[in-house]
Amino acid sequence: MNSSDRWLLPDGIDEVLPPEALNLERVRRRLLDIFAVWGYDYVIPPMVEFLESLLTGTGSDLDLKTFKVTDQISGRMMGIRADITPQVARIDAHSQKKQGVARFCYAGTVLHTRPTNMLASRAPLHVGAELFGDSGSRADLEIVSLMIESLHSLGMAPILLELGDVGIFRLLVQHLEISPAVEEQLFALIQKKAMVELEACLQGLGLAVSDKQLILELPGLCGNAEVLVKAEKVFADYPQVQQRLANLAEVARGIESRFGGMQVYYDLSELRGYNYHTGIVFAAYLGKIRSRVAQGGRYDSIGRLFGRDRGATGFDVDVKALARFATTTEVQRPVVVVDPGLGLDDRRRWEKIRELREAGYIVLESGKETEPHDFILNDYDGEWQLTKTYQKDRQSN
């Protein structure tokens, strides 16, 4: 390696420098503060866990994203977390075992073997909230509302809310007795909305015309509230699908009541996180630039293999991506540069510095007066006093 390459970071691994780092931290604090007043308890899961625990109930997608290492103590395989949600599910099922509804929130860096897109970091900072113990629409409404409220607190408006339900496709696959291999093909084609290829794939399955049409209808079931009306007609003979559509409509009514004027977009072919989610999925987009800034969904029974099978729903945000669009404010603190004084053991000088810092000043006690500042702390006849720096002096500095 050339000496000039020693400071290079791996592709997709980034560092956050001033002032962006402070803005990112403000966003993280703001989100956690909001989660706290909604009753979500903060947890800090470990960066690494044994692989079988880390990937329980998550499917192949997360497995491919996870870095694997060998534990030098036990010899077992460990994973560096690529998602924090499974860890929180383990905490709910094994570490806490709280009766009734449990609410947790978290903030931490995850690591991906590959970026989710060309511009994404492989080490995103995820902040999220998870709700366990309630499978009803009220829990879905709570978690979606928390996501929206969190984004609004960061000055993000207007927001486009996208709603879908991966359970509809799951029910169709089960009803039509489609094999797992074909299911994967259909999943990929529906996601791409590749209608010609989808129809060709269905053609060779020997399905009845009406059954094939059910699958073909899915990619077109996207748009405004009329989508639900159309879907009710398409799936009129499927009461379980009807129940899921009713849940979507109930959540949407609650959101429109709480956040009047919010644009809601429905996409019943949105199968994001299909190997992971079991029901409603949702995402928030910034209205002007159509950039997705938060996403989540229902993932019931993820804790089953940990010994606790119950409802679960949640969302997370990539704070590094979110901070680019967030509006945060911080009190501008005046900067004081301290005269060197008579020596390092000047107690009166130190007491004055502490007094100023407790009052909210930024105090620089080493360096030179050439650093940008608002005041100078000088010793006048044995008394340490602040001297205002004139604007022309600051500009010259």
C-alpha positions in Angstrom: 0.0 0.0 0.0 1.3 3.4 -0.9 1.7 5.9 1.9 -0.9 8.1 0.1 -3.5 5.4 0.4 -3.2 4.8 4.1 -5.9 7.4 4.9 -8.4 6.1 2.4 -11.7 4.6 3.8 -13.4 1.5 2.2 -16.0 2.2 -0.4 -19.3 3.1 1.3 -17.7 3.8 4.7 -17.8 7.4 5.6 -16.8 9.7 8.4 -18.9 12.7 9.5 -17.0 15.9 10.2 -18.0 19.3 11.7 -20.4 20.9 11.4 -22.4 18.0 9.8 -21.6 15.8 12.8 -23.3 18.2 15.2 -26.4 18.4 13.0 -26.6 14.6 12.8 -26.4 14.4 16.6 -29.1 17.0 17.0 -31.4 14.9 14.7 -30.6 11.8 16.8 -31.4 13.6 20.0 -34.6 15.1 18.7 -35.9 11.7 17.6 -35.1 10.0 20.9 -36.6 12.8 22.9 -39.9 12.4 20.9 -39.9 8.6 21.3 -39.4 9.1 25.1 -42.6 11.2 25.5 -44.5 8.6 23.5 -43.5 6.0 26.1 -40.7 4.2 24.2 -37.9 2.9 26.4 -34.3 3.4 25.1 -32.2 0.2 24.6 -28.6 -0.2 23.4 -28.2 -3.7 21.7 -24.6 -5.0 21.1 -22.8 -4.4 17.8 -22.2 -8.1 17.3 -24.1 -11.2 18.3 -24.0 -14.9 17.5 -25.2 -15.3 13.9 -28.2 -17.6 14.6 -29.6 -15.1 17.1 -28.9 -12.1 14.8 -30.7 -13.6 11.8 -33.6 -15.4 13.5 -36.8 -14.8 11.5 -35.3 -12.3 9.0 -34.9 -14.3 5.8 -32.1 -14.3 3.2 -32.0 -10.6 2.5 -30.5 -9.7 5.9 -28.2 -12.7 5.7 -26.6 -11.4 2.6 -26.1 -7.9 4.1 -24.4 -9.2 7.3 -20.7 -9.3 7.8 -19.7 -12.6 9.5 -16.7 -13.2 11.8 -15.5 -16.0 14.0 -15.6 -15.6 17.7 -12.0 -16.2 18.9 -13.3 -17.3 22.3 -16.1 -19.8 21.5 -15.3 -20.6 17.9 -18.9 -19.8 16.9 -19.9 -17.6 14.0 -20.9 -14.0 14.9 -22.5 -11.3 12.8 -22.0 -7.6 12.8 -25.5 -6.3 12.9 -27.0 -5.1 9.6 -30.3 -4.3 11.3 -31.2 -3.5 14.9 -34.9 -4.6 14.8 -34.1 -8.4 15.3 -32.0 -7.5 18.3 -34.9 -5.5 19.9 -37.2 -8.5 19.2 -34.8 -10.7 21.1 -34.8 -8.2 24.0 -38.6 -8.2 24.1 -38.8 -12.0 23.9 -35.9 -12.9 26.2 -34.4 -10.1 28.2 -37.4 -8.0 29.2 -40.5 -10.3 28.8 -42.7 -7.3 29.7 -46.4 -8.2 30.1 -48.8 -6.4 27.7 -47.5 -3.9 25.2 -43.8 -3.1 25.2 -42.3 -0.1 23.5 -38.6 0.2 22.7 -36.4 2.7 20.8 -32.8 2.6 19.8 -30.0 4.5 18.0 -26.9 2.9 16.6 -24.7 2.2 13.6 -25.2 -0.9 11.5 -22.9 -2.4 8.9 -23.8 -3.6 5.4 -21.7 -5.8 3.1 -23.1 -3.8 0.2 -24.9 -0.5 0.1 -28.6 -0.5 -0.5 -28.1 1.9 -3.5 -25.2 3.6 -5.2 -25.2 6.7 -3.0 -26.0 4.9 0.4 -23.5 4.5 3.2 -22.6 0.9 4.2 -22.5 2.1 7.8 -25.8 4.0 8.3 -26.9 5.3 11.7 -30.3 3.9 12.4 -32.8 5.3 14.8 -36.0 3.5 15.3 -39.0 2.6 17.4 -40.6 -0.9 17.9 -43.9 -1.8 19.5 -44.6 -5.4 20.7 -47.7 -7.1 22.0 -50.5 -5.6 19.9 -51.5 -6.9 16.5 -54.4 -4.5 16.0 -54.8 -1.5 13.7 -54.5 0.9 16.7 -50.8 -0.2 17.1 -50.3 0.3 13.4 -51.8 3.8 13.6 -49.6 4.6 16.6 -46.4 3.6 15.0 -47.2 5.4 11.7 -48.2 8.5 13.6 -45.0 8.4 15.6 -43.0 8.3 12.3 -44.9 11.2 10.9 -44.7 13.3 14.1 -40.9 12.6 14.3 -40.4 13.9 10.8 -42.6 17.0 11.3 -40.5 17.9 14.4 -37.5 18.1 12.1 -39.1 20.5 9.8 -40.0 18.0 7.1 -43.1 18.9 5.2 -45.0 18.1 3.1 -44.7 14.4 3.6 -46.1 11.7 1.2 -47.2 8.5 3.1 -47.1 5.2 1.2 -49.2 2.3 2.5 -49.2 -1.3 1.5 -49.6 -4.8 2.9 -47.3 -7.7 2.0 -49.8 -10.1 3.6 -52.1 -9.8 0.6 -49.5 -11.4 -1.7 -48.7 -14.0 0.9 -52.3 -15.0 1.1 -52.6 -15.4 -2.6 -49.5 -17.5 -2.8 -50.8 -19.8 -0.1 -54.3 -20.1 -1.7 -52.9 -20.9 -5.1 -50.4 -23.3 -3.6 -47.5 -21.7 -5.5 -44.0 -23.3 -4.8 -41.3 -21.2 -3.0 -39.2 -21.1 -6.1 -42.0 -19.7 -8.3 -43.0 -17.4 -5.4 -39.5 -15.8 -5.5 -39.9 -15.2 -9.3 -43.3 -13.7 -8.9 -42.1 -11.5 -6.1 -39.2 -10.1 -8.2 -41.5 -9.4 -11.2 -44.2 -7.8 -9.2 -41.7 -5.5 -7.5 -40.4 -4.4 -11.0 -44.0 -4.2 -12.3 -42.8 -6.3 -15.3 -46.2 -7.2 -16.6 -45.1 -9.1 -19.8 -42.7 -11.3 -17.9 -45.2 -11.7 -15.0 -47.9 -12.9 -17.4 -45.4 -15.3 -19.1 -44.4 -16.8 -15.7 -48.0 -17.3 -14.7 -48.8 -18.9 -18.0 -46.8 -22.0 -17.2 -48.3 -22.7 -13.8 -51.5 -24.2 -14.9 -53.6 -21.8 -12.9 -57.2 -21.0 -13.7 -57.7 -17.7 -15.7 -59.4 -16.1 -12.7 -56.5 -17.0 -10.4 -53.9 -15.7 -12.8 -55.8 -12.5 -13.0 -55.6 -12.0 -9.2 -51.8 -11.9 -9.4 -51.8 -9.7 -12.5 -54.0 -7.2 -10.8 -51.5 -6.5 -8.0 -49.0 -4.3 -9.8 -51.8 -2.0 -11.0 -53.3 -1.5 -7.5 -51.4 1.7 -6.7 -52.6 5.3 -6.4 -55.1 7.2 -4.3 -57.9 5.9 -2.1 -59.7 4.6 -5.1 -57.2 1.7 -5.1 -58.8 0.3 -2.0 -62.3 0.4 -3.6 -61.0 -1.4 -6.7 -59.1 -4.0 -4.5 -62.3 -4.7 -2.6 -64.0 -5.7 -5.9 -61.0 -7.7 -7.1 -60.7 -9.7 -3.9 -64.4 -9.9 -3.1 -64.2 -13.7 -2.6 -61.2 -13.5 -0.2 -62.3 -12.4 3.3 -58.8 -12.5 4.7 -57.7 -10.0 2.0 -60.8 -7.9 2.7 -59.8 -7.8 6.4 -56.3 -6.5 5.4 -57.8 -3.9 3.2 -60.1 -2.7 6.0 -57.1 -2.4 8.3 -55.3 -0.2 5.7 -58.4 2.0 5.3 -58.7 2.3 9.1 -55.1 3.4 9.5 -55.4 5.8 6.6 -58.5 7.4 8.2 -56.7 7.8 11.5 -53.7 9.5 9.8 -55.9 11.8 7.7 -57.8 12.8 10.9 -54.6 13.5 12.9 -52.6 15.1 10.1 -55.1 16.8 7.9 -54.2 17.3 4.3 -51.5 14.6 4.2 -51.1 12.9 0.9 -51.6 9.1 1.2 -50.4 6.8 -1.6 -51.4 3.1 -1.8 -49.3 0.4 -3.4 -50.5 -3.1 -2.8 -47.7 -4.5 -4.9 -45.0 -2.9 -2.6 -43.3 -6.0 -1.1 -40.4 -4.3 0.5 -39.0 -6.5 3.2 -41.2 -9.4 2.1 -39.0 -12.1 3.8 -39.3 -10.0 7.0 -42.7 -8.3 7.2 -46.0 -10.0 7.6 -48.6 -7.3 7.2 -48.8 -3.5 6.7 -45.8 -1.8 5.3 -45.3 2.0 5.1 -42.8 4.6 4.1 -42.5 8.4 4.3 -41.3 10.5 1.4 -40.4 14.1 1.2 -43.1 15.6 -1.0 -40.9 17.9 -3.0 -38.0 15.6 -3.9 -39.7 12.1 -3.5 -36.9 10.9 -1.3 -37.7 8.1 1.1 -36.7 9.2 4.6 -38.3 6.6 6.9 -39.8 3.1 6.5 -41.3 0.3 8.5 -44.0 -2.3 8.8 -45.5 -5.1 10.8 -43.5 -8.2 11.5 -45.6 -10.4 13.8 -44.1 -13.6 15.3 -40.4 -12.6 14.8 -39.9 -13.5 18.5 -41.3 -17.0 18.1 -37.9 -18.7 17.9 -36.8 -16.7 20.9 -39.7 -18.3 22.8 -42.3 -15.5 22.5 -44.7 -15.3 19.6 -46.6 -12.0 19.6 -47.4 -8.9 17.4 -44.7 -6.5 16.4 -44.5 -3.4 14.4 -42.0 -0.6 14.0 -40.0 1.8 11.8 -36.5 3.2 11.4 -34.7 6.0 9.7 -31.2 6.4 8.4 -30.1 9.5 10.3 -27.2 10.3 8.0 -29.6 10.5 5.1 -32.3 12.2 7.1 -29.9 14.9 8.5 -29.4 16.3 5.0 -33.0 17.4 4.8 -33.7 18.1 8.5 -34.2 21.6 10.0 -32.6 21.8 13.5 -31.8 24.9 15.5 -29.2 25.3 18.3 -28.7 28.2 20.6 -25.6 30.2 19.4 -23.3 30.2 22.3 -20.8 33.2 22.6 -17.2 32.2 22.4 -14.6 33.4 25.0 -10.9 33.2 24.6 -9.0 33.3 27.9 -5.8 35.3 28.5 -3.0 32.9 29.5 -2.7 34.4 33.0 0.2 34.0 35.3 0.4 30.2 35.2 -1.4 26.8 35.1 -2.2 26.9 38.8 -4.3 30.1 38.7 -7.3 29.0 40.6 -9.3 32.3 40.2 -8.9 32.0 36.4 -10.2 28.4 36.5 -13.2 29.3 38.7 -14.2 32.1 36.3 -13.9 29.7 33.3 -16.2 27.2 35.1 -18.6 30.0 35.9 -18.8 31.1 32.2 -19.2 27.5 30.9 -22.1 26.9 33.4 -23.7 30.1 32.1 -23.6 28.7 28.5 -20.4 30.3 27.1 -17.9 28.3 25.0 -14.6 29.0 26.7 -11.3 28.3 24.9 -8.5 28.3 27.6 -5.6 27.4 25.3 -4.6 28.6 21.9 -4.3 32.1 20.7 -6.6 35.1 20.5 -6.6 34.8 16.7 -9.3 32.1 17.0 -12.8 33.4 16.2 -14.4 34.7 19.4 -16.9 37.1 20.9 -15.2 38.0 24.2 -11.7 37.9 25.8 -11.3 37.0 29.4 -8.6 39.3 30.8 -7.0 39.8 34.2 -7.5 43.5 35.2 -5.8 44.3 38.5 -6.3 40.8 39.8 -9.9 40.4 38.6 -10.8 38.3 35.6 -13.3 40.2 33.4 -14.9 39.8 30.0 -14.0 42.2 27.2 -16.3 42.5 24.2 -14.6 41.8 20.9 -15.5 44.4 18.3 -17.0 43.1 15.1 -14.2 44.6 13.0 -11.7 42.7 15.2 -13.6 39.4 14.7 -13.6 40.0 10.9 -9.9 40.6 11.0 -9.4 37.4 12.8 
